[in-house]
Each structure stands twice: as C-alpha cells, then as structure tokens.
Amino acid sequence: MKSFYSRVAALFLVLCLSACSIWKEKGESIEGTWFIQQPVDAADSNGRPLVSRYEISFRSDHTFQSAILIANEVTDNVLGYRFAGDGIFETKDAQLIRRNLRQLWHDDNQGLYSPLTELTSSRPDSQPSIVTFKIANDTMTWTYPPCGPNENCIGTQSFRRKH
C-alpha cells in the first residue's frame, strides 16, 4: 500500500512539472516585456509620425519596470518619456498584483515628452493594482475590476509580447 501512494505522489509530481514546462514552452509565462502602442497626433522633426507606447517588463525575481514612451513610428527610436516606474509583482491564480515602488512623471507644461533624467518623482500609490490576466498567443489581457458610478474606467487592456 505504501508503494502505491509513493507511485501516485511521483506521478502527480511528474504531471505538475510537465504542465509547468508546457506552459513555459508555449511562451505563456508573464516574464518578459509587454507593450501597448497607439498613434500620437504629432510628428518628429522629419515629419515622421509618433507613437505612444506603454511597456512593462516582468522579471523572474518578481520585480517589474514600466514606462510610457514616445517613439518614432517608422524607426522605433525612443524620443522621450511620459512616465517611468518600477515595483514588485506577484501572480495568484489568474490575478496580477502590482505594487509601484518608484514613479517618475513628465511635466505636460514641458511639451510632449522629457528625457528620462528630467522626469519628476512622485509618491507611489499606497494600494496595489490588482487585475485579472490571461495570456494566449503572445497577447496578455488585463481585466480591471468594475468601478463606481460616474467614474472613468478601463475595462480591459491587451498587451503584445515584445520579441
């Protein structure tokens, strides 16, 4: 009887390890850099269109870096930043829990963007940000909790994996 339970435990361990490796093989790990990009109603000095890109990089040590940057749509050269920050994260079931430790913001009175060194520090939110997340085919979708009446809320955001 003892060897039966040992075999069942060993089989369970093998199945768990296989499931984890399949998840990683499919590229469904949260680790890596993810982004959302949208056009900006502006152009660089050569008349090429600009984009605003929100990037967030999750590391294996459960830290992350995020930035909102302005880039040339054609060359992808980063011209400047609107936000930069870093923090810690954890995942529980299908929830992503992020806590900002440092936030740097652009002063909108100074134009569309600033060099990273000229962003202004602000106090991080005291509460963590919690979203439900799902990863499929190099797309990560965040679903935000519902908000109260008369609040401007984001329902979902979809990020693409940066290769």
Buried (B, 14 or more C-beta within 10 A) or exposed (E): EEEEEEEEEEEEEEEEEEEEEEEEEEBBBBEBBBBBBEEBEBEBEEEEEBBBBBBBBBBEEEEBBBBBBBBBBEEEEBBBBBBBBBBBBEEEEEEBEBBBEEBBBBEEEEEBBBEBEEBEEEEBEEEBBEBBBEBEEBEBBBBBEEEEEEEEEEEEBEBBBEE
